[in-house]
Amino acid sequence: MSQPKEKPPAPEERLSPRQEAYLKASKEIVVKFIETGRLSATGFQETFGLIYRAVRDTVEERR
């Protein structure tokens, strides 16, 4: 039996290219912090949100 295919997200649920770029940049920063020992898994959720907002705000401020 084949498994049912997942439906693609509705257009309003998709991320914009700009949001995807913010996520990718934030992820890279968090990965570097983890690699250098400046961030542990316990602080990931809070720190990722802070970094994401900082990246977004910095880019939006320049527009």
Buried (B, 14 or more C-beta within 10 A) or exposed (E): EEEEEEEEEEEEEEEEEEEEBBBEBBEEBBEEBBEEEEBEEEEEEEBBEEBBEBBBEEEEEEE
